[in-house]
């Protein structure tokens, strides 16, 4: 964790570090789609409520639901960013309160074995999903705060296991505020 928030992860079941020539920013992690993940715990910096941004660079061939980051405990409580389980080539951003959840899915294909930046923002119920720095989809949740989850946050796997990333992940960021469209685009342009 280079953020200074002490969310240092534990590599589990063999995700492997890749050299800079295979990544977007320095080194990155590769996941085999079978059982690899990184457990980053449930530190207070990951317990966001009314505002959130998740941003990540990902490269995957798709073919099934795959999670980039997840701290949802089953159906409710928390947030995740993933390749959709409904359309296994598109991105999906999901948030949840204690009694309801909301998912928005990208219109653009992100699982095409090329690098893409996926970013999801949440602000008092308003959700936005950006692909490659541009707003791709938006929606409104029926709740204004995300309920703090009790499960550890995982990278490359669902928080309860069973859904694993087949591909590479780089420059994952979690913010406790909703970045603006200009800030999302700036993150994309700084790395693309």
GROMACS elastic network, one bead per residue, 0.5 to 0.9 nm:
[ bonds ]
;  ai    aj funct       b0    kb
    1     4     6  0.66794   500
    1     5     6  0.72269   500
    1     6     6  0.63528   500
    1     7     6  0.55584   500
    1     9     6  0.73211   500
    2     5     6  0.78971   500
    2     6     6  0.83001   500
    2     7     6  0.86778   500
    2     8     6  0.84338   500
    3     6     6  0.75788   500
    3     7     6  0.81681   500
    3   173     6  0.84797   500
    4     7     6  0.79359   500
    5     8     6  0.83166   500
    5    43     6  0.81363   500
    5    44     6  0.86906   500
    5    45     6  0.65673   500
    6     9     6  0.89106   500
    6    43     6  0.77856   500
    6    45     6  0.87926   500
    7    40     6  0.54676   500
    7    41     6  0.68412   500
    7    42     6  0.80776   500
    7    43     6  0.66358   500
    7    45     6  0.81753   500
    7    46     6  0.84644   500
    8    39     6  0.84628   500
    8    40     6  0.58357   500
    8    41     6  0.81403   500
    9    38     6  0.56361   500
    9    39     6  0.51948   500
    9    41     6  0.72534   500
    9   154     6  0.85421   500
    9   155     6  0.87020   500
   10    37     6  0.83659   500
   10    38     6  0.53300   500
   10    39     6  0.51231   500
   10    40     6  0.64148   500
   10    41     6  0.86535   500
   11    14     6  0.65661   500
   11    15     6  0.63367   500
   11    16     6  0.84786   500
   11    36     6  0.77562   500
   11    37     6  0.62763   500
   11    39     6  0.67129   500
   11    40     6  0.89601   500
   12    15     6  0.68628   500
   12    35     6  0.81437   500
   12    36     6  0.58324   500
   12    37     6  0.53761   500
   12    38     6  0.57508   500
   12    39     6  0.72681   500
   13    35     6  0.61684   500
   13    37     6  0.68660   500
   13    38     6  0.87954   500
   14    31     6  0.77335   500
   14    32     6  0.82909   500
   14    35     6  0.81458   500
   14    36     6  0.56133   500
   14    37     6  0.77226   500
   15    29     6  0.62771   500
   15    30     6  0.55563   500
   15    32     6  0.70594   500
   15    35     6  0.87808   500
   15    36     6  0.52520   500
   15    37     6  0.64264   500
   15    38     6  0.76937   500
   15   156     6  0.88274   500
   16    28     6  0.82773   500
   16    29     6  0.54993   500
   16    30     6  0.52283   500
   16    31     6  0.68672   500
   16    32     6  0.88939   500
   16    36     6  0.89791   500
   17    27     6  0.65233   500
   17    28     6  0.56702   500
   17    30     6  0.63462   500
   18    21     6  0.80970   500
   18    22     6  0.63168   500
   18    23     6  0.69852   500
   18    26     6  0.88661   500
   18    27     6  0.54949   500
   18    28     6  0.53387   500
   18    29     6  0.59038   500
   18    30     6  0.66517   500
   18   168     6  0.86560   500
   19    22     6  0.56952   500
   19    23     6  0.67633   500
   19    26     6  0.72185   500
   19    27     6  0.51219   500
   19    28     6  0.71635   500
   20    23     6  0.50591   500
   20    24     6  0.71794   500
   20    25     6  0.67787   500
   20    28     6  0.73710   500
   21    24     6  0.80267   500
   21    26     6  0.80261   500
   21    27     6  0.81356   500
   22    26     6  0.88869   500
   22    27     6  0.77669   500
   22    28     6  0.79167   500
   23    26     6  0.64630   500
   23    27     6  0.59060   500
   23    28     6  0.56808   500
   23    29     6  0.84973   500
   23   115     6  0.87159   500
   23   168     6  0.79882   500
   23   169     6  0.82541   500
   23   170     6  0.69009   500
   24    27     6  0.77292   500
   24    28     6  0.76530   500
   24    57     6  0.74951   500
   24   115     6  0.78956   500
   24   169     6  0.89763   500
   24   170     6  0.65305   500
   24   171     6  0.78118   500
   24   191     6  0.67684   500
   24   192     6  0.74823   500
   25    28     6  0.73492   500
   25   170     6  0.68077   500
   25   171     6  0.66823   500
   25   191     6  0.70237   500
   26   170     6  0.85907   500
   26   171     6  0.89808   500
   27   170     6  0.75831   500
   28   168     6  0.69100   500
   28   169     6  0.60197   500
   28   171     6  0.76530   500
   29   167     6  0.84833   500
   29   168     6  0.55826   500
   29   169     6  0.55113   500
   29   170     6  0.66601   500
   30    36     6  0.88100   500
   30   165     6  0.87412   500
   30   166     6  0.77774   500
   30   167     6  0.56872   500
   30   169     6  0.65346   500
   31    34     6  0.80719   500
   31    35     6  0.81934   500
   31    36     6  0.56551   500
   31    37     6  0.72127   500
   31   156     6  0.68687   500
   31   164     6  0.79242   500
   31   165     6  0.58651   500
   31   166     6  0.53307   500
   31   167     6  0.53513   500
   31   168     6  0.60833   500
   31   169     6  0.80846   500
   32    35     6  0.71250   500
   32    36     6  0.63240   500
   32   164     6  0.79698   500
   32   165     6  0.68508   500
   32   167     6  0.66498   500
   32   168     6  0.88740   500
   33    36     6  0.67346   500
   33    66     6  0.79217   500
   33   156     6  0.82811   500
   33   157     6  0.87897   500
   33   163     6  0.80376   500
   33   167     6  0.72366   500
   34   162     6  0.87133   500
   34   163     6  0.84437   500
   34   164     6  0.61981   500
   34   165     6  0.78574   500
   34   166     6  0.75792   500
   35   156     6  0.88194   500
   35   157     6  0.78181   500
   35   161     6  0.80757   500
   35   162     6  0.78044   500
   35   163     6  0.82532   500
   35   164     6  0.61139   500
   35   165     6  0.84308   500
   36   155     6  0.89625   500
   36   156     6  0.67793   500
   36   157     6  0.73012   500
   36   164     6  0.68125   500
   36   165     6  0.76632   500
   36   166     6  0.88906   500
   37   154     6  0.65423   500
   37   155     6  0.56057   500
   37   157     6  0.55009   500
   37   158     6  0.88121   500
   37   161     6  0.88995   500
   37   164     6  0.73565   500
   37   165     6  0.80515   500
   38   153     6  0.84535   500
   38   154     6  0.55034   500
   38   156     6  0.66491   500
   38   157     6  0.78344   500
   39    42     6  0.89954   500
   39   152     6  0.67305   500
   39   153     6  0.61569   500
   39   155     6  0.66168   500
   39   159     6  0.88816   500
   40    43     6  0.80900   500
   40   152     6  0.66696   500
   40   153     6  0.55353   500
   40   154     6  0.59867   500
   40   155     6  0.75785   500
   41    46     6  0.88478   500
   41   151     6  0.79673   500
   41   153     6  0.55358   500
   41   154     6  0.76183   500
   42    45     6  0.81692   500
   42    46     6  0.63439   500
   42    47     6  0.73575   500
   42    71     6  0.82321   500
   42   149     6  0.81816   500
   42   150     6  0.74445   500
   42   151     6  0.68685   500
   42   153     6  0.58658   500
   43    46     6  0.56603   500
   43    47     6  0.69934   500
   43   152     6  0.84474   500
   43   153     6  0.88316   500
   44    47     6  0.51057   500
   44    48     6  0.80152   500
   45    48     6  0.70522   500
   45   174     6  0.85660   500
   45   175     6  0.83557   500
   45   176     6  0.74253   500
   46    71     6  0.88329   500
   46   148     6  0.85992   500
   46   153     6  0.79356   500
   46   174     6  0.73967   500
   46   175     6  0.83301   500
   46   176     6  0.78198   500
   47    78     6  0.81313   500
   47   146     6  0.87931   500
   47   147     6  0.83468   500
   47   148     6  0.53962   500
   47   149     6  0.73219   500
   47   176     6  0.83809   500
   48    51     6  0.65343   500
   48    52     6  0.63605   500
   48    78     6  0.83511   500
   48   145     6  0.85655   500
   48   146     6  0.69473   500
   48   147     6  0.80938   500
   48   148     6  0.67765   500
   48   175     6  0.84352   500
   48   176     6  0.57797   500
   48   177     6  0.83792   500
   49    52     6  0.74561   500
   49    78     6  0.87009   500
   49   123     6  0.89575   500
   49   124     6  0.85642   500
   49   144     6  0.83650   500
   49   147     6  0.63586   500
   49   148     6  0.68237   500
   49   176     6  0.81007   500
   50   122     6  0.72870   500
   50   123     6  0.57591   500
   50   124     6  0.51358   500
   50   125     6  0.77175   500
   50   144     6  0.62869   500
   50   146     6  0.62446   500
   50   176     6  0.84216   500
   50   177     6  0.80006   500
   51   121     6  0.74887   500
   51   122     6  0.52798   500
   51   124     6  0.64877   500
   51   125     6  0.86982   500
   51   145     6  0.78022   500
   51   146     6  0.82606   500
   51   175     6  0.82467   500
   51   176     6  0.57596   500
   51   178     6  0.53797   500
   52   120     6  0.79118   500
   52   121     6  0.55165   500
   52   122     6  0.50558   500
   52   123     6  0.67067   500
   52   174     6  0.72246   500
   52   175     6  0.56425   500
   52   178     6  0.50275   500
   52   179     6  0.79907   500
   53   119     6  0.69045   500
   53   120     6  0.55617   500
   53   122     6  0.65174   500
   53   123     6  0.89086   500
   53   173     6  0.77864   500
   53   174     6  0.56424   500
   53   176     6  0.66546   500
   53   177     6  0.61003   500
   53   178     6  0.51275   500
   53   179     6  0.62671   500
   54    69     6  0.84686   500
   54    80     6  0.84375   500
   54    81     6  0.74210   500
   54   118     6  0.81094   500
   54   119     6  0.54305   500
   54   120     6  0.53000   500
   54   121     6  0.66329   500
   54   172     6  0.73836   500
   54   173     6  0.56674   500
   54   175     6  0.65240   500
   54   178     6  0.88837   500
   55    81     6  0.86300   500
   55   117     6  0.70164   500
   55   118     6  0.57372   500
   55   120     6  0.65405   500
   55   121     6  0.87101   500
   55   130     6  0.89100   500
   55   171     6  0.77557   500
   55   172     6  0.56747   500
   55   173     6  0.51148   500
   55   174     6  0.65924   500
   55   175     6  0.86256   500
   55   184     6  0.83049   500
   55   187     6  0.87725   500
   56    68     6  0.78968   500
   56    69     6  0.89898   500
   56    81     6  0.88751   500
   56   116     6  0.82506   500
   56   117     6  0.55923   500
   56   118     6  0.55582   500
   56   119     6  0.64571   500
   56   169     6  0.69877   500
   56   170     6  0.62411   500
   56   171     6  0.55866   500
   56   173     6  0.63187   500
   56   174     6  0.89017   500
   57   115     6  0.65219   500
   57   116     6  0.55011   500
   57   118     6  0.63640   500
   57   119     6  0.87767   500
   57   132     6  0.88860   500
   57   168     6  0.82570   500
   57   169     6  0.57384   500
   57   170     6  0.50189   500
   57   171     6  0.60178   500
   57   172     6  0.67929   500
   58    68     6  0.79666   500
   58   110     6  0.81880   500
   58   111     6  0.85354   500
   58   113     6  0.89228   500
   58   114     6  0.80213   500
   58   115     6  0.55442   500
   58   116     6  0.55088   500
   58   117     6  0.63715   500
   58   118     6  0.75345   500
   58   167     6  0.72510   500
   58   168     6  0.56366   500
   58   170     6  0.63606   500
   58   171     6  0.88703   500
   59    62     6  0.89701   500
   59   110     6  0.79027   500
   59   111     6  0.69531   500
   59   112     6  0.75972   500
   59   113     6  0.53829   500
   59   114     6  0.52594   500
   59   116     6  0.64393   500
   59   117     6  0.89594   500
   59   166     6  0.87020   500
   59   167     6  0.55261   500
   59   168     6  0.51356   500
   59   169     6  0.65993   500
   59   170     6  0.88073   500
   60    63     6  0.89774   500
   60   110     6  0.77510   500
   60   111     6  0.50912   500
   60   112     6  0.63022   500
   60   114     6  0.69062   500
   60   115     6  0.78054   500
   60   165     6  0.79181   500
   60   166     6  0.61111   500
   60   168     6  0.65282   500
   60   169     6  0.87637   500
   61    89     6  0.80852   500
   61   110     6  0.87117   500
   61   111     6  0.50772   500
   61   112     6  0.50400   500
   61   114     6  0.79581   500
   61   166     6  0.74160   500
   61   167     6  0.70364   500
   62    65     6  0.75622   500
   62    66     6  0.76443   500
   62    83     6  0.74466   500
   62    88     6  0.59019   500
   62    89     6  0.54736   500
   62    90     6  0.85222   500
   62   110     6  0.81454   500
   62   112     6  0.66660   500
   62   113     6  0.76213   500
   62   165     6  0.87775   500
   62   166     6  0.73952   500
   62   167     6  0.83608   500
   63    66     6  0.87336   500
   63    87     6  0.88911   500
   63    88     6  0.54494   500
   63    89     6  0.68403   500
   63   111     6  0.79295   500
   64    83     6  0.76629   500
   64    84     6  0.78556   500
   64    85     6  0.64527   500
   64    86     6  0.87095   500
   64    87     6  0.81943   500
   64    89     6  0.78901   500
   64   163     6  0.86600   500
   64   165     6  0.89593   500
   64   166     6  0.89798   500
   65    82     6  0.73371   500
   65    83     6  0.53476   500
   65    84     6  0.53395   500
   65    86     6  0.76005   500
   65    87     6  0.80247   500
   65    88     6  0.55964   500
   65    89     6  0.84958   500
   65   163     6  0.65981   500
   65   164     6  0.77706   500
   65   165     6  0.80139   500
   66    82     6  0.56344   500
   66    83     6  0.50009   500
   66    84     6  0.71433   500
   66    85     6  0.74733   500
   66    88     6  0.80945   500
   66   156     6  0.73265   500
   66   157     6  0.71350   500
   66   158     6  0.81148   500
   66   163     6  0.57338   500
   66   164     6  0.52603   500
   66   166     6  0.70900   500
   67    70     6  0.67219   500
   67    80     6  0.75100   500
   67    81     6  0.63933   500
   67    83     6  0.62165   500
   67    84     6  0.84467   500
   67   154     6  0.87851   500
   67   155     6  0.72536   500
   67   156     6  0.53228   500
   67   157     6  0.51371   500
   67   158     6  0.58598   500
   67   163     6  0.64436   500
   67   164     6  0.60069   500
   67   165     6  0.56163   500
   68    80     6  0.75397   500
   68    81     6  0.56367   500
   68    82     6  0.50429   500
   68    83     6  0.77233   500
   68   154     6  0.81373   500
   68   155     6  0.54434   500
   68   157     6  0.67369   500
   68   158     6  0.82784   500
   68   164     6  0.84089   500
   68   165     6  0.66808   500
   68   169     6  0.75162   500
   68   172     6  0.88527   500
   69    79     6  0.81902   500
   69    80     6  0.53989   500
   69    81     6  0.54501   500
   69    82     6  0.68807   500
   69   153     6  0.70634   500
   69   154     6  0.56955   500
   69   156     6  0.61997   500
   69   157     6  0.69452   500
   69   158     6  0.73726   500
   69   159     6  0.84419   500
   69   172     6  0.87101   500
   70    73     6  0.87078   500
   70    78     6  0.78857   500
   70    79     6  0.61409   500
   70    81     6  0.66673   500
   70    82     6  0.81480   500
   70   152     6  0.85157   500
   70   153     6  0.56342   500
   70   154     6  0.54251   500
   70   155     6  0.66147   500
   70   156     6  0.81562   500
   70   157     6  0.69299   500
   70   158     6  0.54184   500
   70   159     6  0.55139   500
   70   160     6  0.89988   500
   71    74     6  0.89906   500
   71    77     6  0.80105   500
   71    78     6  0.56175   500
   71    79     6  0.58847   500
   71    80     6  0.64222   500
   71   149     6  0.64494   500
   71   150     6  0.80811   500
   71   151     6  0.60567   500
   71   152     6  0.60003   500
   71   154     6  0.63685   500
   71   155     6  0.89976   500
   71   158     6  0.74568   500
   71   159     6  0.53732   500
   71   160     6  0.87552   500
   72    75     6  0.66158   500
   72    76     6  0.61562   500
   72    77     6  0.53648   500
   72    79     6  0.55240   500
   72    80     6  0.67387   500
   72    95     6  0.81559   500
   72    96     6  0.76354   500
   72   148     6  0.88569   500
   72   149     6  0.61120   500
   72   150     6  0.82281   500
   72   151     6  0.70070   500
   72   152     6  0.86962   500
   72   153     6  0.79449   500
   72   158     6  0.79045   500
   72   159     6  0.62347   500
   72   160     6  0.83356   500
   73    76     6  0.61332   500
   73    77     6  0.60691   500
   73    78     6  0.71600   500
   73   149     6  0.62239   500
   73   150     6  0.67813   500
   73   151     6  0.57199   500
   73   152     6  0.87078   500
   73   159     6  0.64814   500
   73   160     6  0.69839   500
   74    77     6  0.79293   500
   74   158     6  0.89962   500
   74   159     6  0.77729   500
   74   160     6  0.69167   500
   75    78     6  0.89352   500
   75    96     6  0.76967   500
   75   100     6  0.82930   500
   75   101     6  0.73200   500
   76    79     6  0.86179   500
   76    95     6  0.80791   500
   76    96     6  0.50966   500
   76    97     6  0.59892   500
   76    98     6  0.55693   500
   76    99     6  0.65540   500
   76   100     6  0.63756   500
   76   101     6  0.61492   500
   76   147     6  0.79978   500
   76   149     6  0.82321   500
   77    95     6  0.75259   500
   77    97     6  0.50316   500
   77    98     6  0.53006   500
   77    99     6  0.81034   500
   77   100     6  0.83750   500
   77   101     6  0.79961   500
   77   146     6  0.66049   500
   77   148     6  0.59353   500
   77   150     6  0.80402   500
   78    94     6  0.83770   500
   78    95     6  0.58348   500
   78    96     6  0.53114   500
   78    97     6  0.69855   500
   78    98     6  0.86976   500
   78   101     6  0.89747   500
   78   146     6  0.59261   500
   78   147     6  0.57341   500
   78   148     6  0.57226   500
   78   149     6  0.50618   500
   78   150     6  0.86455   500
   79    93     6  0.76511   500
   79    94     6  0.54635   500
   79    96     6  0.62186   500
   79   146     6  0.76258   500
   79   147     6  0.89496   500
   79   149     6  0.85026   500
   80    92     6  0.81652   500
   80    93     6  0.59283   500
   80    94     6  0.52623   500
   80    95     6  0.66130   500
   80   120     6  0.89604   500
   80   158     6  0.84046   500
   81    84     6  0.88650   500
   81    91     6  0.74345   500
   81    92     6  0.58243   500
   81    94     6  0.64781   500
   81   118     6  0.81238   500
   81   119     6  0.80564   500
   81   120     6  0.72489   500
   82    85     6  0.84725   500
   82    90     6  0.85099   500
   82    91     6  0.57410   500
   82    92     6  0.52629   500
   82    93     6  0.65678   500
   82    94     6  0.85215   500
   82   118     6  0.89205   500
   82   156     6  0.88706   500
   82   165     6  0.86624   500
   83    86     6  0.88124   500
   83    87     6  0.78462   500
   83    88     6  0.59904   500
   83    89     6  0.64624   500
   83    90     6  0.55616   500
   83    92     6  0.57295   500
   83    93     6  0.87333   500
   83   105     6  0.87260   500
   83   110     6  0.76907   500
   83   111     6  0.73158   500
   83   165     6  0.86783   500
   84    87     6  0.53496   500
   84    88     6  0.52420   500
   84    89     6  0.70116   500
   84    90     6  0.56853   500
   84    91     6  0.55606   500
   84    92     6  0.51816   500
   84    93     6  0.85513   500
   84   105     6  0.69627   500
   84   106     6  0.87111   500
   85    88     6  0.56450   500
   85    89     6  0.89241   500
   85    90     6  0.88431   500
   85    92     6  0.85744   500
   86    89     6  0.89736   500
   86    90     6  0.86704   500
   87    90     6  0.58612   500
   87    91     6  0.84931   500
   87   105     6  0.86118   500
   88    91     6  0.81755   500
   88   109     6  0.89298   500
   88   111     6  0.74398   500
   89   108     6  0.84551   500
   89   109     6  0.53098   500
   89   110     6  0.58790   500
   89   112     6  0.71165   500
   90   105     6  0.66570   500
   90   106     6  0.55474   500
   90   107     6  0.68381   500
   90   108     6  0.62858   500
   90   110     6  0.53330   500
   90   111     6  0.64200   500
   91   104     6  0.84957   500
   91   105     6  0.56719   500
   91   106     6  0.50982   500
   91   107     6  0.81186   500
   91   108     6  0.77513   500
   91   109     6  0.72120   500
   91   110     6  0.60849   500
   91   111     6  0.79280   500
   91   118     6  0.72694   500
   91   129     6  0.83841   500
   91   131     6  0.81946   500
   92   103     6  0.65965   500
   92   104     6  0.56461   500
   92   106     6  0.61310   500
   92   118     6  0.89269   500
   92   120     6  0.85300   500
   92   129     6  0.77112   500
   93   102     6  0.83362   500
   93   103     6  0.55649   500
   93   104     6  0.55194   500
   93   105     6  0.65594   500
   93   106     6  0.84886   500
   93   119     6  0.82499   500
   93   120     6  0.59286   500
   93   121     6  0.84879   500
   93   127     6  0.83522   500
   93   128     6  0.82281   500
   93   129     6  0.66533   500
   94   101     6  0.70773   500
   94   102     6  0.55737   500
   94   104     6  0.65493   500
   94   105     6  0.87858   500
   94   120     6  0.84706   500
   94   127     6  0.87066   500
   95   100     6  0.87508   500
   95   101     6  0.57043   500
   95   102     6  0.56215   500
   95   103     6  0.66861   500
   95   122     6  0.79379   500
   95   127     6  0.85459   500
   95   141     6  0.81043   500
   95   146     6  0.65079   500
   95   147     6  0.88108   500
   96    99     6  0.76082   500
   96   100     6  0.57381   500
   96   102     6  0.63430   500
   96   103     6  0.87951   500
   96   141     6  0.84433   500
   96   143     6  0.80792   500
   96   145     6  0.81891   500
   96   146     6  0.54948   500
   96   147     6  0.64981   500
   97   100     6  0.53628   500
   97   101     6  0.61658   500
   97   143     6  0.66426   500
   97   144     6  0.83554   500
   97   145     6  0.65322   500
   97   148     6  0.81197   500
   98   101     6  0.82451   500
   98   146     6  0.79323   500
   98   147     6  0.57313   500
   98   148     6  0.86498   500
   99   143     6  0.89956   500
  100   141     6  0.84504   500
  100   142     6  0.75366   500
  100   143     6  0.75506   500
  101   141     6  0.72394   500
  101   142     6  0.81322   500
  101   143     6  0.83415   500
  102   127     6  0.87639   500
  102   139     6  0.83706   500
  102   140     6  0.77650   500
  102   141     6  0.55638   500
  102   142     6  0.79235   500
  103   127     6  0.87386   500
  103   139     6  0.82667   500
  103   141     6  0.84467   500
  104   127     6  0.77484   500
  104   128     6  0.78399   500
  104   129     6  0.72000   500
  104   137     6  0.69104   500
  104   138     6  0.66609   500
  104   139     6  0.65420   500
  105   108     6  0.89243   500
  105   129     6  0.75842   500
  105   136     6  0.87120   500
  105   137     6  0.69427   500
  105   138     6  0.85783   500
  106   109     6  0.73156   500
  106   110     6  0.83415   500
  106   129     6  0.68068   500
  106   130     6  0.79228   500
  106   131     6  0.75610   500
  106   136     6  0.59576   500
  106   137     6  0.58926   500
  106   138     6  0.89280   500
  107   136     6  0.63867   500
  107   137     6  0.70620   500
  108   131     6  0.72645   500
  108   136     6  0.72288   500
  109   112     6  0.68166   500
  109   131     6  0.89903   500
  110   113     6  0.80868   500
  110   114     6  0.77531   500
  110   115     6  0.80566   500
  110   116     6  0.62157   500
  110   117     6  0.84898   500
  110   118     6  0.81492   500
  110   131     6  0.78547   500
  111   114     6  0.73874   500
  111   115     6  0.87934   500
  111   116     6  0.84787   500
  112   115     6  0.83515   500
  113   167     6  0.80776   500
  115   168     6  0.86896   500
  115   192     6  0.88604   500
  116   131     6  0.69471   500
  116   132     6  0.57631   500
  116   192     6  0.87748   500
  117   130     6  0.79266   500
  117   131     6  0.57095   500
  117   133     6  0.69212   500
  117   188     6  0.67637   500
  117   192     6  0.86221   500
  118   129     6  0.73106   500
  118   130     6  0.57899   500
  118   132     6  0.63947   500
  118   133     6  0.78028   500
  119   128     6  0.81528   500
  119   129     6  0.57865   500
  119   131     6  0.65230   500
  119   132     6  0.82778   500
  119   133     6  0.78650   500
  119   184     6  0.74278   500
  120   127     6  0.71918   500
  120   128     6  0.56405   500
  120   130     6  0.62409   500
  120   131     6  0.89174   500
  120   178     6  0.85438   500
  121   126     6  0.79360   500
  121   127     6  0.55862   500
  121   128     6  0.51847   500
  121   129     6  0.65943   500
  121   130     6  0.83798   500
  121   177     6  0.80591   500
  121   178     6  0.51889   500
  121   179     6  0.68462   500
  121   180     6  0.86794   500
  122   125     6  0.63428   500
  122   126     6  0.55410   500
  122   128     6  0.67013   500
  122   144     6  0.89942   500
  122   146     6  0.88333   500
  122   177     6  0.79315   500
  122   178     6  0.58656   500
  122   179     6  0.89996   500
  123   126     6  0.51218   500
  123   127     6  0.66744   500
  123   128     6  0.89747   500
  123   144     6  0.75059   500
  123   145     6  0.82827   500
  123   177     6  0.75035   500
  123   178     6  0.58775   500
  124   127     6  0.85099   500
  124   141     6  0.85170   500
  124   143     6  0.74697   500
  124   145     6  0.60710   500
  124   146     6  0.87032   500
  125   139     6  0.84441   500
  125   140     6  0.55023   500
  125   142     6  0.65916   500
  125   143     6  0.55419   500
  125   145     6  0.68441   500
  125   146     6  0.85754   500
  126   138     6  0.75943   500
  126   139     6  0.62214   500
  126   141     6  0.64155   500
  126   144     6  0.79701   500
  127   137     6  0.84814   500
  127   138     6  0.54504   500
  127   139     6  0.51930   500
  127   140     6  0.57678   500
  127   141     6  0.71894   500
  128   135     6  0.70018   500
  128   136     6  0.77118   500
  128   137     6  0.59276   500
  128   139     6  0.65475   500
  128   140     6  0.87162   500
  129   134     6  0.84980   500
  129   135     6  0.60785   500
  129   136     6  0.57548   500
  129   137     6  0.52405   500
  129   138     6  0.60406   500
  129   139     6  0.88521   500
  130   133     6  0.58451   500
  130   134     6  0.51439   500
  130   136     6  0.51342   500
  130   137     6  0.70083   500
  130   138     6  0.87979   500
  130   181     6  0.84588   500
  130   184     6  0.77418   500
  130   185     6  0.89059   500
  131   134     6  0.55289   500
  131   135     6  0.65630   500
  131   136     6  0.60823   500
  131   137     6  0.89685   500
  132   135     6  0.85201   500
  132   184     6  0.88059   500
  132   185     6  0.77473   500
  132   188     6  0.62525   500
  132   189     6  0.88119   500
  132   192     6  0.85008   500
  133   181     6  0.78412   500
  133   182     6  0.85763   500
  133   183     6  0.88143   500
  133   184     6  0.55602   500
  133   186     6  0.75563   500
  133   187     6  0.74115   500
  133   188     6  0.51515   500
  133   189     6  0.75506   500
  134   181     6  0.74752   500
  134   184     6  0.77304   500
  134   185     6  0.65587   500
  134   188     6  0.89081   500
  135   138     6  0.78388   500
  135   181     6  0.72710   500
  135   184     6  0.89915   500
  140   143     6  0.84207   500
  141   144     6  0.71796   500
  143   146     6  0.75989   500
  146   149     6  0.87048   500
  149   152     6  0.79449   500
  149   153     6  0.87852   500
  151   154     6  0.89664   500
  151   159     6  0.66420   500
  151   160     6  0.81960   500
  152   159     6  0.67010   500
  153   158     6  0.86072   500
  153   159     6  0.62999   500
  154   157     6  0.58682   500
  154   158     6  0.66189   500
  154   159     6  0.56863   500
  155   158     6  0.78274   500
  155   159     6  0.85695   500
  155   165     6  0.85530   500
  155   169     6  0.88396   500
  156   163     6  0.81855   500
  156   164     6  0.55844   500
  156   166     6  0.81259   500
  156   167     6  0.88580   500
  156   168     6  0.89776   500
  156   169     6  0.81281   500
  157   160     6  0.79575   500
  157   161     6  0.58616   500
  157   162     6  0.72361   500
  157   163     6  0.54216   500
  157   165     6  0.62441   500
  158   162     6  0.66052   500
  158   163     6  0.53828   500
  158   164     6  0.68227   500
  159   162     6  0.87448   500
  159   163     6  0.88182   500
  160   163     6  0.84046   500
  161   164     6  0.73580   500
  165   168     6  0.80065   500
  165   169     6  0.89606   500
  169   172     6  0.73982   500
  174   177     6  0.88338   500
  175   178     6  0.72677   500
  175   179     6  0.79286   500
  179   182     6  0.80064   500
  179   183     6  0.58010   500
  179   184     6  0.63953   500
  180   183     6  0.51036   500
  180   184     6  0.63119   500
  180   185     6  0.86433   500
  181   184     6  0.51514   500
  181   185     6  0.61896   500
  181   186     6  0.85720   500
  182   185     6  0.51268   500
  182   186     6  0.61011   500
  182   187     6  0.87156   500
  183   187     6  0.62599   500
  183   188     6  0.86807   500
  184   187     6  0.51744   500
  184   188     6  0.63683   500
  184   189     6  0.87433   500
  185   188     6  0.50350   500
  185   189     6  0.60918   500
  185   190     6  0.85157   500
  186   189     6  0.50621   500
  186   190     6  0.59904   500
  186   191     6  0.88068   500
  187   190     6  0.52661   500
  187   191     6  0.67772   500
  187   192     6  0.87068   500
  188   191     6  0.56084   500
  188   192     6  0.58289   500
  189   192     6  0.53924   500
